[in-house]
Amino acid sequence: MKSRLLHPCCALLLGLFVIAGFTANAAHADELEQRLQRAFELSERFQDEEALAAFKSVLELQPDNYDALWNIVMLHTSIGHRQTRSSAEEAHYDEAFEYAKILKEAHPDEAGSYFAYAAAVGRKAQSVGPRERIRLSNEIRENAEKAVEMDPEYSRAWSVLGNWHHRAANLSRLERMAANALFGGAPEGASNDKARAAFERAIELDPEFILYYHDKAEFYITIGEKDDARRVIEQGLALDIRTSDDERWKSNMRELLGKL
């Protein structure tokens, strides 16, 4: 059978279409990279609202982009925590939770997906009643444990685990009543020893992250170890500012220190 040759005009047109396709793809990739770079630059300058919008613009070009989704979750949790109105706070936490679900579904092989989901659920749990908080507690633990299982050096996931053990091992009376009613008791396996170990692991992996010192100090205060709380606060206050929330964490630690 004879091979069929394209007419020269057809071959030329096909070549032009291929070139146009490559050019369009390259332009798309360039635009994607530029939007990501812009978003990271805004984040590094602590312009969180602008960075949030910039990361969301990345999703217009690539809806499952890992970096954009992860940062959107974290920015919503961070911005939400600064709100003075509960409705605004809850709106940010709800959005963080929705994007965290998308992130985990799109990137199930990334430890950061499970950490971000745990962090989003953790913030959401702060704005609900005791019964709902206890229910969400299981999701926080499962996802934080999954993150450190996938990446044992993921410091932020260790921090979430530390906070989970801190809260679950020291439930308030209302929370304990809700746990008894819903699950027949408090969450199993929660302990102050595990909280301490998780906080220490987080700090060991990233000793410059101020939030870890803040949360560990709160834990020490809860269990009545005030001298250790003072020591940890002083260590945290000596660190340089790295994130847009660090000054707030330092301010909180100064208040804690003044009450000790």
C-alpha positions in Angstrom: 0.0 0.0 0.0 1.3 3.4 -0.9 1.9 5.9 1.9 -0.3 9.0 1.7 1.6 12.3 1.7 0.1 15.5 2.9 -0.4 18.2 0.4 2.3 20.9 1.0 -0.4 23.4 2.0 -1.9 20.9 4.5 1.5 20.2 6.0 2.2 23.8 6.4 -1.1 24.4 8.1 -0.5 21.4 10.4 2.9 22.8 11.3 1.4 26.2 12.1 -1.2 24.6 14.4 1.5 22.7 16.3 3.6 25.7 16.7 0.6 27.7 17.9 -0.2 25.0 20.4 3.3 25.0 21.8 3.3 28.8 22.0 -0.1 28.9 23.8 1.1 26.2 26.3 4.3 28.1 26.9 2.4 31.4 27.4 0.1 29.6 29.8 3.0 28.2 31.8 4.7 31.6 31.9 1.5 33.3 33.2 1.0 30.6 35.8 4.6 31.0 37.0 4.3 34.8 37.1 1.0 34.6 39.2 2.6 32.2 41.6 5.7 34.3 42.0 3.6 37.4 42.6 1.6 35.6 45.3 4.7 34.4 47.1 6.2 37.9 47.0 3.0 39.3 48.5 3.0 36.6 51.2 6.7 37.3 52.0 5.8 41.0 52.5 3.0 40.0 54.9 0.3 41.4 52.6 -2.0 38.5 53.3 -5.2 39.7 51.8 -3.5 40.5 48.5 -1.6 37.2 48.6 -4.8 35.3 49.1 -6.3 36.9 46.0 -3.2 36.3 44.1 -3.1 32.6 45.0 -6.7 32.3 44.0 -5.9 33.8 40.6 -3.5 30.9 40.1 -6.4 28.5 40.4 -8.0 30.3 37.4 -5.2 28.8 35.3 -4.6 25.5 37.2 -7.5 24.6 39.6 -5.5 21.8 41.3 -2.3 23.7 41.8 -0.8 22.4 45.1 1.1 25.5 46.2 -1.9 27.8 45.6 -4.4 25.5 47.3 -2.1 25.0 50.3 -1.4 28.7 50.8 -5.1 29.6 50.4 -6.0 27.2 53.2 -3.3 28.6 55.5 -4.0 32.2 54.6 -7.7 31.8 55.3 -7.0 30.2 58.7 -4.5 33.0 59.6 -6.7 35.9 58.4 -9.7 34.4 60.1 -7.9 34.2 63.4 -7.3 37.9 63.4 -11.0 38.9 62.8 -12.8 40.8 65.6 -16.3 39.7 64.4 -17.2 36.1 64.8 -19.1 36.0 61.5 -16.0 37.1 59.6 -13.9 34.6 61.4 -16.2 31.8 60.7 -16.4 32.8 57.0 -12.7 32.5 56.6 -12.6 29.1 58.5 -15.4 27.8 56.3 -13.5 28.8 53.2 -10.3 27.2 54.6 -12.2 24.0 55.1 -13.6 23.9 51.6 -10.2 24.5 50.0 -8.6 21.9 52.3 -11.1 19.3 51.0 -10.2 20.2 47.4 -6.4 20.0 48.3 -6.7 16.6 49.9 -8.7 15.2 47.1 -6.4 16.6 44.4 -3.1 15.7 46.2 -3.6 12.6 48.3 0.1 11.7 48.1 1.2 14.9 49.8 1.7 15.1 53.6 1.0 18.8 53.4 -2.5 18.1 52.2 -3.3 16.2 55.4 -1.7 18.8 57.6 -3.6 21.7 55.9 -6.8 19.7 56.3 -6.1 19.1 60.0 -5.2 22.8 60.5 -8.4 24.0 58.7 -10.6 21.6 60.8 -8.7 22.8 63.9 -9.6 26.4 63.3 -13.2 25.4 62.4 -13.5 23.6 65.7 -12.7 26.8 67.6 -15.8 28.5 66.4 -18.3 25.7 67.2 -19.9 24.3 70.4 -18.4 21.6 72.6 -20.3 18.7 70.9 -19.3 19.6 67.4 -15.7 20.4 68.6 -15.4 16.9 70.0 -16.7 15.4 66.7 -14.2 17.4 64.6 -11.4 16.4 67.1 -11.1 12.9 65.5 -10.6 14.4 62.0 -7.8 16.6 63.3 -6.0 13.8 64.9 -6.4 11.4 61.9 -5.1 13.9 59.4 -2.2 15.1 61.5 -1.1 11.6 62.2 -1.4 10.8 58.5 0.8 13.8 57.7 3.6 12.7 60.1 3.3 9.1 58.9 3.9 10.3 55.3 6.6 12.8 56.3 8.1 12.3 59.9 9.9 15.7 59.5 6.8 17.7 58.8 7.2 20.1 61.8 3.8 21.8 61.4 2.0 18.5 61.6 3.8 17.7 64.8 2.6 21.0 66.2 -1.0 20.2 65.3 -0.6 16.8 67.1 0.8 18.6 70.1 -2.2 20.8 70.2 -4.6 17.9 69.8 -3.1 16.0 72.7 -3.0 19.2 74.8 -6.7 19.9 74.2 -8.0 16.3 74.2 -6.1 15.4 77.4 -7.4 18.5 79.2 -11.1 18.8 78.2 -13.3 21.2 79.9 -16.3 19.9 81.9 -18.7 20.7 79.0 -16.4 19.1 76.5 -16.1 16.0 78.7 -19.9 15.8 79.0 -20.2 16.0 75.2 -17.5 13.3 74.7 -19.4 11.0 77.1 -22.7 11.6 75.4 -21.4 11.2 71.8 -18.5 8.7 72.1 -18.8 7.1 75.5 -15.8 8.9 76.8 -12.9 11.3 76.0 -10.8 10.7 72.9 -8.6 7.6 73.5 -4.9 7.9 73.6 -4.7 11.6 74.4 -2.0 12.4 76.9 0.1 15.3 78.2 3.2 13.2 77.7 2.4 12.9 74.0 1.6 16.6 73.7 5.0 17.4 75.2 6.8 15.1 72.9 5.0 16.4 69.8 5.8 20.0 70.7 9.4 19.1 71.3 9.6 17.4 68.0 8.1 20.4 66.2 10.7 22.7 67.7 13.5 20.3 67.1 12.6 20.3 63.4 12.0 24.0 63.1 13.5 25.9 66.0 12.8 29.3 64.5 9.0 29.1 64.3 7.5 31.3 66.9 4.1 29.7 67.0 5.6 26.4 68.4 6.9 28.2 71.4 3.6 30.0 71.9 1.6 26.8 71.8 4.0 24.9 74.0 3.9 27.7 76.6 0.1 27.5 76.7 0.4 23.7 77.2 2.8 24.2 80.1 0.4 26.7 81.7 -2.5 24.2 81.3 -0.6 21.5 83.2 0.7 23.9 85.8 4.4 23.9 84.8 4.9 27.7 85.1 8.7 27.7 85.2 8.9 25.7 81.9 6.3 28.1 80.4 8.4 31.1 81.3 11.5 29.5 79.8 9.7 28.6 76.5 8.1 32.1 76.3 11.5 33.7 76.7 12.9 31.5 73.9 10.1 32.4 71.6 10.4 36.1 72.3 14.0 36.1 71.3 13.3 34.8 67.8 13.1 37.0 64.7 9.8 37.7 62.9 9.2 35.3 60.0 5.4 35.4 59.3 2.7 37.9 59.4 1.3 36.3 62.6 4.5 36.3 64.6 4.2 39.7 66.2 0.7 38.7 67.4 2.1 35.4 68.9 4.8 37.4 70.6 2.2 39.8 72.0 0.2 36.9 73.3 3.3 35.4 74.9 4.1 38.7 76.6 0.6 38.7 78.1 1.0 35.1 79.3 4.3 36.0 80.8 2.8 38.9 82.7 0.2 36.6 84.2 2.7 34.0 85.4 
